[in-house]
Amino acid sequence: MNIRNPLLSDIKMNYPVAFEAGIIAGLVLEKYMGVEIEEGEIGYIALHIGAAMERKKVHSGPKRCMVVCASGAGSAQLIFYKLKSQFGNRLEVVGTTEYYKLNQISFANIDFIVSTIPIAEKLPVPVVQVKTILGEGDLERIEGHVMEQHSSIADYLKKDLFYFQKSLSTREEVLSFLTKELQDKSLVEEDYLGQLIERENIAPTSFWNLVALPHPVTTQTDETFLTVCTLQRPINWGEKRVQLIFLLNVEKGDTQDLQALYQALRYIVDNISVVQRILKCRNYEDFLKVLKN
């Protein structure tokens, strides 16, 4: 039975990692069962994978941090209770300590340090330096560690992989153009275009708001990076119109959690005003200004 999946668009947008895993699972099922797995079925597979990922997050427990101050139990306690109030059961503050006692601390069960002073020596966990009176910027940086978002979209951008206002008229032209650019820079192999087309044939990578996020069906490159392309006019990409393309390549064998990158891309896809500002960009510097804003 060919059953329509009414949740497909939401699954692709909210659980992109699970959906890509569902595609790989679909390819395996096709190989062993000799049955074509439709995009709607891939979405249902992705639901099970996404549920497993959420269960794993629940079982892993909250993040754990230690508060470090130069001296003064009062200021340390102020930060301690502010963190408890702000993050609740998402963050366990295991305690406070003075700087000179830092070498007595075991980092085995600590995920990061919150410190009111600079710490010059290298520690086995990240250090978030904050003001004694925690401000919004301090809380946002701590939030990044609580949510495991240690990277941003800017970490995956290369100035020479931006292409603005291109006069390309079909999806195939876009993918061929970007493939040639990456091949000329020795970033991808000869069969790269075939990998992109295979992925599109399984399920188009176009979303709403004129954005497409193409990528090869399996990892192909020695590093993770984004290639950005804007078009002079929207083109047909599956059943949707596209004018902004983010071509994503993930490092072979990479086990890093790219959820922060996917969330940044999702924010752009969801926000038509951001998309429109990117479409007006003429160079890399213009794009960075939009990103910072």
ROTI-608880 format. One line per field, with one value per residue (C-alpha): residue number from 1; y, x, z. Coordinates in Angstrom, 2 decimals, always signed. Example, Ala and Ser with C-alpha at 12.3 -4.5 7.8 and 13.67 -1.06 7.14 Angstrom:
<pts>
num [1:2]
c2 [-4.50:-1.06]
c1 [+12.30:+13.67]
c3 [+7.80:+7.14]
</pts>
This chain:
<pts>
num [1:2:3:4:5:6:7:8:9:10:11:12:13:14:15:16:17:18:19:20:21:22:23:24:25:26:27:28:29:30:31:32:33:34:35:36:37:38:39:40:41:42:43:44:45:46:47:48:49:50:51:52:53:54:55:56:57:58:59:60:61:62:63:64:65:66:67:68:69:70:71:72:73:74:75:76:77:78:79:80:81:82:83:84:85:86:87:88:89:90:91:92:93:94:95:96:97:98:99:100:101:102:103:104:105:106:107:108:109:110:111:112:113:114:115:116:117:118:119:120:121:122:123:124:125:126:127:128:129:130:131:132:133:134:135:136:137:138:139:140:141:142:143:144:145:146:147:148:149:150:151:152:153:154:155:156:157:158:159:160:161:162:163:164:165:166:167:168:169:170:171:172:173:174:175:176:177:178:179:180:181:182:183:184:185:186:187:188:189:190:191:192:193:194:195:196:197:198:199:200:201:202:203:204:205:206:207:208:209:210:211:212:213:214:215:216:217:218:219:220:221:222:223:224:225:226:227:228:229:230:231:232:233:234:235:236:237:238:239:240:241:242:243:244:245:246:247:248:249:250:251:252:253:254:255:256:257:258:259:260:261:262:263:264:265:266:267:268:269:270:271:272:273:274:275:276:277:278:279:280:281:282:283:284:285:286:287:288:289:290:291:292:293]
c2 [+0.00:+3.46:+5.52:+9.30:+10.76:+14.06:+14.72:+14.49:+18.21:+18.62:+15.55:+16.78:+20.21:+19.31:+16.03:+16.44:+14.05:+11.37:+11.86:+11.38:+8.24:+7.13:+7.54:+5.28:+2.75:+2.94:+2.19:-0.86:-2.10:-1.63:-3.65:-6.59:-6.62:-5.52:-3.02:+0.69:+2.71:+5.84:+9.21:+8.98:+5.64:+7.12:+9.76:+7.07:+5.31:+8.68:+9.06:+5.88:+6.98:+10.46:+8.96:+6.84:+9.94:+11.77:+8.78:+8.80:+12.49:+11.74:+8.83:+10.79:+13.13:+16.86:+18.55:+19.11:+22.20:+23.59:+27.30:+28.80:+32.16:+33.98:+34.22:+35.00:+32.45:+35.10:+35.72:+32.01:+31.28:+34.09:+32.42:+28.98:+29.97:+32.03:+28.97:+26.76:+29.30:+29.77:+26.17:+24.12:+20.36:+20.83:+21.68:+20.23:+22.65:+20.22:+22.88:+25.94:+26.26:+28.87:+29.16:+27.94:+24.68:+23.92:+21.36:+19.32:+18.91:+15.69:+16.48:+12.95:+13.87:+17.57:+18.80:+22.40:+25.12:+28.46:+30.90:+34.59:+34.84:+33.90:+30.39:+30.23:+26.53:+24.02:+21.99:+18.76:+20.49:+23.82:+27.01:+29.66:+32.95:+35.14:+38.27:+37.88:+39.31:+37.02:+38.97:+37.84:+37.20:+35.01:+32.99:+32.51:+31.10:+28.75:+27.74:+26.72:+24.23:+22.97:+22.32:+20.98:+23.71:+24.31:+25.34:+27.84:+27.98:+30.33:+27.50:+25.67:+28.57:+29.20:+32.54:+30.93:+28.70:+31.51:+32.14:+35.08:+36.03:+33.14:+32.89:+29.16:+27.92:+24.29:+22.14:+20.06:+23.17:+24.28:+20.90:+20.57:+24.08:+23.55:+20.12:+21.56:+24.32:+21.82:+19.49:+22.36:+22.97:+19.23:+18.98:+16.18:+13.09:+12.43:+10.62:+13.46:+14.74:+11.25:+11.16:+14.48:+13.35:+10.01:+11.89:+14.17:+11.19:+9.68:+12.89:+16.48:+18.60:+21.75:+23.41:+26.34:+29.97:+29.42:+27.31:+23.97:+21.97:+19.45:+16.99:+13.63:+10.47:+9.40:+11.40:+12.23:+14.84:+15.13:+18.02:+19.44:+22.62:+24.56:+25.95:+28.84:+29.83:+32.41:+32.70:+35.71:+34.08:+31.20:+27.81:+24.63:+22.16:+19.19:+20.60:+23.85:+27.02:+27.66:+30.64:+30.02:+26.84:+25.54:+22.57:+20.58:+18.21:+16.24:+14.82:+11.08:+9.14:+12.28:+11.51:+15.17:+16.28:+18.77:+19.65:+23.28:+23.59:+22.04:+24.33:+27.40:+26.28:+25.56:+29.10:+30.51:+28.25:+29.28:+33.02:+34.47:+37.92:+36.40:+34.55:+37.78:+39.60:+36.81:+36.93:+40.62:+39.88:+40.64:+39.28:+37.22:+40.24:+41.07:+37.50:+37.67:+40.87:+39.13:+36.19:+38.39:+40.30]
c1 [+0.00:+1.28:+0.33:+0.68:+2.75:+1.16:+4.10:+6.77:+7.62:+7.76:+9.99:+12.43:+12.64:+12.66:+14.63:+17.05:+19.66:+17.03:+15.63:+19.07:+19.50:+16.07:+17.28:+20.27:+17.94:+15.66:+18.55:+19.48:+15.86:+15.66:+18.84:+17.75:+14.00:+13.90:+11.12:+11.25:+10.95:+8.90:+9.73:+6.70:+7.92:+11.39:+9.69:+8.08:+11.44:+12.93:+10.28:+11.52:+15.16:+14.30:+12.45:+15.52:+17.72:+15.41:+15.40:+19.18:+19.19:+16.85:+18.97:+22.22:+21.08:+21.73:+25.06:+27.31:+29.39:+31.63:+31.71:+35.18:+35.79:+38.95:+37.67:+34.51:+31.83:+29.14:+29.81:+30.18:+26.87:+25.21:+26.28:+25.35:+21.74:+21.43:+22.40:+19.97:+17.21:+18.00:+18.56:+16.62:+17.02:+18.88:+22.10:+23.56:+25.89:+28.07:+29.64:+31.87:+35.59:+38.34:+40.85:+43.80:+41.96:+41.34:+44.17:+42.35:+39.23:+38.40:+37.02:+35.80:+32.13:+32.23:+31.24:+32.47:+33.69:+31.97:+34.64:+34.64:+38.39:+40.65:+42.12:+45.43:+46.23:+44.66:+41.88:+40.31:+36.90:+35.77:+35.86:+33.12:+34.38:+31.56:+30.93:+30.05:+26.63:+25.63:+24.44:+22.46:+25.64:+27.03:+23.81:+23.70:+27.24:+26.43:+23.26:+25.43:+27.29:+24.10:+22.66:+25.99:+26.07:+29.82:+29.94:+28.20:+27.40:+30.38:+32.75:+31.81:+32.04:+34.86:+35.15:+36.01:+32.89:+30.34:+28.61:+26.22:+23.58:+24.27:+22.17:+21.41:+17.98:+17.61:+18.47:+20.80:+22.69:+23.14:+24.43:+26.75:+28.13:+28.80:+30.32:+32.76:+33.75:+34.47:+36.32:+38.49:+39.46:+40.17:+37.54:+35.41:+35.88:+34.74:+31.51:+30.34:+27.62:+26.14:+25.94:+24.07:+21.60:+21.04:+20.12:+17.71:+16.06:+15.28:+13.71:+14.15:+16.19:+14.12:+12.23:+9.86:+11.00:+13.11:+15.83:+17.42:+19.95:+21.47:+24.17:+25.58:+23.80:+26.89:+29.79:+32.40:+34.86:+37.80:+36.21:+32.78:+31.89:+29.07:+28.95:+26.51:+24.91:+22.22:+20.39:+19.15:+15.71:+13.92:+14.00:+11.95:+13.49:+11.19:+7.78:+9.16:+10.82:+14.43:+16.76:+19.15:+21.24:+23.33:+25.38:+26.44:+29.39:+30.16:+33.59:+33.95:+33.76:+32.89:+31.04:+30.65:+27.15:+26.17:+22.86:+23.96:+24.67:+21.33:+19.51:+21.20:+20.17:+16.66:+16.43:+17.35:+14.86:+12.09:+12.79:+11.85:+13.20:+16.67:+16.45:+15.54:+18.50:+20.87:+19.49:+20.49:+24.09:+26.78:+29.81:+31.02:+31.21:+27.53:+26.59:+28.53:+26.71:+23.35:+24.60:+25.74:+22.45]
c3 [+0.00:-0.89:+2.17:+2.15:+5.00:+6.13:+8.48:+5.77:+5.49:+9.28:+9.66:+7.00:+8.63:+12.34:+12.20:+9.27:+10.71:+11.32:+7.82:+6.22:+8.31:+7.07:+3.48:+4.14:+5.79:+2.74:+0.39:+2.48:+2.45:-1.33:-1.78:+0.38:-0.32:-3.95:-3.10:-3.83:-0.60:-1.24:+0.35:+2.64:+4.01:+4.52:+6.68:+8.85:+9.25:+10.23:+12.96:+14.65:+14.36:+15.65:+18.62:+19.43:+19.28:+21.69:+24.08:+24.06:+25.06:+27.98:+29.22:+29.00:+31.80:+32.21:+31.55:+34.61:+35.33:+38.08:+39.06:+39.60:+41.29:+42.36:+45.90:+47.78:+48.46:+47.99:+44.31:+43.60:+45.30:+43.30:+40.04:+41.40:+42.10:+38.92:+36.85:+38.78:+38.19:+34.48:+33.38:+35.94:+35.47:+32.15:+33.99:+37.18:+38.97:+40.90:+43.10:+43.41:+44.01:+44.24:+41.44:+43.54:+44.28:+40.61:+40.45:+43.09:+40.97:+39.08:+35.63:+35.01:+35.46:+34.53:+31.06:+31.33:+33.72:+34.38:+35.58:+36.56:+35.90:+32.97:+33.23:+31.39:+31.81:+29.44:+31.03:+29.76:+29.52:+27.95:+30.05:+29.79:+31.24:+32.58:+34.63:+38.30:+37.52:+34.66:+31.61:+28.59:+26.58:+29.39:+29.60:+25.82:+25.77:+28.64:+26.81:+23.88:+26.08:+27.71:+24.24:+22.89:+20.26:+20.26:+16.61:+14.41:+10.72:+10.25:+11.19:+7.97:+5.51:+3.00:+1.25:-2.09:-1.99:-2.39:-5.72:-5.94:-8.52:-10.90:-14.10:-13.90:-14.96:-13.80:-10.80:-12.97:-14.10:-10.49:-9.33:-12.36:-11.83:-8.11:-8.75:-11.30:-8.88:-6.10:-8.47:-9.74:-6.10:-5.61:-2.88:-4.40:-6.60:-10.18:-9.23:-6.97:-9.31:-9.52:-5.71:-5.67:-8.32:-6.56:-3.39:-5.27:-6.95:-3.54:-2.20:-3.43:-1.01:-1.63:+1.21:+1.38:+1.26:-1.89:-0.19:-1.17:+0.88:-1.57:-0.50:-1.65:-0.58:+1.41:+2.86:+0.22:+1.52:+3.90:+5.81:+6.62:+4.73:+3.08:-0.44:-0.90:-4.22:-5.02:-8.35:-10.28:-10.57:-8.80:-10.54:-10.21:-7.75:-7.40:-6.49:-5.03:-6.30:-5.24:-5.41:-2.46:-2.33:+0.57:-0.66:+2.42:+2.58:+5.73:+6.51:+5.89:+9.14:+11.13:+14.37:+15.41:+16.31:+13.57:+15.19:+15.68:+11.96:+11.03:+13.44:+11.93:+8.45:+9.68:+11.09:+7.67:+5.86:+8.26:+7.99:+4.60:+5.57:+6.17:+2.84:+1.04:+2.61:+1.55:-2.00:-2.17:-1.13:-3.69:-1.85:+1.10:+3.42:+2.77:+3.69:+6.97:+7.90:+7.41:+9.46:+12.37:+12.39]
</pts>
